[in-house]
Amino acid sequence: MNIQLLQTWYLENHRKLPFRETKNPYHIWVSEVMLQQTQVETVIPYFIKFIAIYPTVCDLAHAEEEHLLKLVEGLGYYRRFRLMHQAAKIIDHIYQGRFPNTYDEIKALPGIGEYTAGAIMSIAYNKPYSALDGNVIRVISRYMGDDRDMRQQKNRNTLNDINQSWIEDATPEIYTQAIMELGATVCKPKNPRCGMCPIQEHCVAYQQNRQDELPFLSKLNGPTSHHYVTLIIEDDDHYYLRKRDEELLKGMYEYPQFDVESIHHLETLLQEQGVELIIEEHYHREKHIFSHQVWHMEIHHARLLKGKSPHWISISKNQINEVPMATAHRKINIKR
Ligand code: SF4
């Protein structure tokens, strides 16, 4: 691999992203967490707002979790932000707000794995630590012509070793960003732009015209379907919401939602708990697709007649947009 060509290409061609124009380890960490499972274009406005509201890791450590979740509402995978919050508190307490600067200290923080630790060490501190994400896996597997299953950790470990050996001969802060950028903008999943690739000369996939076959990723099981009855319960100027404590979407608010066969089963279930509702006849259905789940929601409007579940929280209609809510419920059309 001609590392010098790759790095020169990066310096001349990279996109001017707000999180690529900084060496601040906290900012790089925030961006790497946001970029997990999320497109760059989506992340940019969230990143700018996040850094404006929490400019330092201590500001994040002292944030209210609900404010934090509201700020990132719409990005999904909210567990990553709750872990980030825990890590910020540790940095605030243990390191007196100074972002740690060794790989082991960084990797020991909640929510930080090898990839994120490698990205922070190389981009912020210019130290040679591999950061192997999906883009880098694609570039290296194509460049080496490696057609083993990259869902398997042992095969990814081989690529990580190659990436580690390359970064040791490179300028780490440039190299890590360069190989990620190459994967994002040139060596793309479909229709890679090999004609403008700085490492084309020795690329095995290019020579053998096998770009479409690599990387090889074995098929995953499809998403599981879940059917819910969802209640939009309101009185004159309030809705009743529930704060989730399930691992999926923990800390986010939702309209009360039940895994029951029908609205009639739900009415019976709630009556047994001393809750009586007037449920409107008209209802509609909506669907939301997560990466591993599909929610099919049958949505009913209701008014509370008697009793109330201890899990339901009354929220003023004016404030409904101020609480953190997952997109699956935020997008429900609650108007009748
Ligand atoms: S030559 Fe094409 S397939 Fe090979 S690394 Fe470059 S863009 Fe990817």
Boltz pocket constraint, residues with backbone or C-beta under 6 A from the ligand:
constraints:
  - pocket:
      binder: B
      contacts: [[A, 138], [A, 139], [A, 142], [A, 143], [A, 186], [A, 187], [A, 188], [A, 192], [A, 193], [A, 194], [A, 197], [A, 198], [A, 199], [A, 200], [A, 203], [A, 204], [A, 205], [A, 206], [A, 211]]
      max_distance: 6.0
